[in-house]
Amino acid sequence: MTSARWFKPAALALAAVAVLLILVLVAKALRQQPAVQSFLIDFPGRSELPDSAPVGFPAWLSVQHFVNVFFIVLIIRAGWQVRSTSRPAAYWTRRNNGLIRTKGSPTRISLHLWFHLSLGALWLVNGIIFVVLLFPTGQWMRIVPLNWDVFPNAISVALQYASLNWPTDNGWVNYNSLQLLAYFTTVFVAAPLAFITGVRMSGAWPRAAVTLNRFYPILLARAIHFPVMLYFVLFTITHVTLVLATGALRNLNHMYGGSDSENWVGFWIFAASLLVMVAAWVAARPLLLRPIASLTGTVSR
């Protein structure tokens, strides 16, 4: 029984390794072609930024980065528990109060779903602050495509990564085009999709809005919400892997240390942030969530 349970994951892992090996071999073969070599020269992997674009990362961006990762990790954990748990250990029911009242009895939801929705609300607030600060500080120019050459440059970077001859970048000054497109997609496409599909499936959505629900059915939201979660998982794994594999100390200093150097300041801040996230992951259990959830509703077994 145990071997049968692990057969499918093992087969998928082997298939993924085989696909990666094939991609590497194909990319290396392509790089030997004169036309491809000329393409890589014409499009080295970066779009030019305006002269007014900022250099480096302000302290608020480092704080936002940690808070964003903290919430995403716990949101994914709670979301998976909602999806995979058939008999929750506890349920939460919102109490009617002077500010919010509902007709009939409030909907009872699992404690996992309450945690997922609560984290999502905090993550949304953090995201709004992040987007608002992007524009007056000019940081938006670093993650929003400003020229059409970002697309051939992104193809160039993908080919360089796939051939294991990785590009030499300095994210302190300018992201490569593949990074730029990935960050733009994450901030301005995936995050809004996670929000609007999550709201559609939550109790905050107006159930009586017949016309609205016809144009935006809940089945559509469910079909989008889970793949968006998988996107965030894939993005996080890829992002962390490349950060550590392409100059870990320097990259971690960019993200956490506020400098373009290779000292250990950013690493130790990153290590401390990991400890905080691991502690929160372990602590996020019904025993500790019940008293917090009871502040806003009734918790029952």
Residue pairs with C-beta under 8 A, 6 or more apart in sequence:
23 162
24 162
24 163
24 164
26 162
27 159
27 162
27 163
27 164
28 163
28 164
30 36
30 159
30 163
31 37
31 40
31 159
31 163
31 165
36 159
39 152
39 156
40 156
40 159
40 160
42 152
43 149
43 152
43 153
43 155
43 156
44 153
44 156
44 167
45 153
45 154
45 156
45 157
45 160
45 167
45 169
45 176
45 177
45 178
46 153
46 169
46 174
46 175
46 176
46 177
47 145
47 146
47 147
47 149
47 150
47 153
47 177
47 180
48 147
49 141
49 142
49 146
49 174
50 141
50 146
52 138
52 141
53 138
53 141
53 142
53 174
54 137
54 138
54 139
54 141
54 142
55 172
55 173
56 172
56 254
56 258
56 259
56 260
57 139
57 172
57 254
57 255
57 258
58 137
58 139
58 258
59 258
60 133
61 133
61 139
62 255
62 256
62 257
62 258
64 126
64 129
64 130
64 133
65 255
65 256
66 256
66 273
67 126
68 123
68 126
68 127
68 130
69 236
69 273
69 277
70 273
70 276
70 277
70 280
71 119
71 122
71 123
71 126
72 123
72 232
72 236
73 236
73 277
73 280
73 281
74 115
74 119
74 277
74 280
74 281
74 284
75 116
75 119
75 120
75 123
76 229
76 232
76 233
77 281
77 284
78 112
78 113
78 115
78 116
78 119
78 284
79 116
79 229
80 229
81 112
81 116
82 110
82 112
82 113
82 116
83 226
85 110
85 112
88 110
88 111
88 112
89 111
89 286
89 301
90 110
90 111
90 286
90 289
90 290
90 293
90 299
90 300
90 301
91 108
91 109
91 110
91 111
91 299
91 300
91 301
92 108
92 109
92 110
92 111
92 113
92 114
92 293
92 297
92 298
92 299
93 106
93 107
93 108
93 109
93 297
93 298
93 300
94 100
94 102
94 106
94 107
94 203
94 296
94 297
95 106
95 296
95 297
95 298
96 102
96 106
106 203
106 297
107 203
108 300
109 117
109 203
111 286
111 289
111 290
111 293
111 299
114 289
114 293
114 297
115 284
115 289
115 293
117 198
117 202
120 194
120 195
120 198
124 195
127 187
127 191
130 187
131 187
133 139
134 140
134 143
142 174
142 175
142 180
143 175
143 180
143 183
143 184
143 187
144 180
144 184
144 188
145 180
145 181
145 184
149 177
150 177
150 180
150 181
151 177
151 181
153 176
153 177
153 178
154 176
154 177
154 178
154 180
154 181
156 177
157 167
157 176
157 177
157 178
157 179
158 178
160 166
160 167
161 167
161 178
166 246
167 176
169 175
169 176
169 179
169 246
170 260
171 179
171 251
171 254
172 254
172 260
175 183
182 235
182 238
182 239
186 232
186 235
190 228
190 231
190 232
190 235
193 224
193 225
193 228
194 225
194 228
194 229
194 232
196 221
197 221
197 222
197 224
197 225
197 228
198 221
198 225
199 205
200 216
200 218
200 220
200 221
201 218
201 221
201 222
201 225
206 212
207 213
243 251
243 252
243 255
244 251
247 262
248 267
249 262
249 263
249 264
249 266
249 267
250 260
250 261
250 262
251 266
252 266
252 267
252 269
252 270
253 259
253 260
253 261
253 262
253 263
253 265
253 266
253 267
254 260
254 266
255 266
255 270
256 265
256 266
256 269
256 270
256 273
257 263
257 265
257 266
257 269
259 265
259 266
290 299
293 299
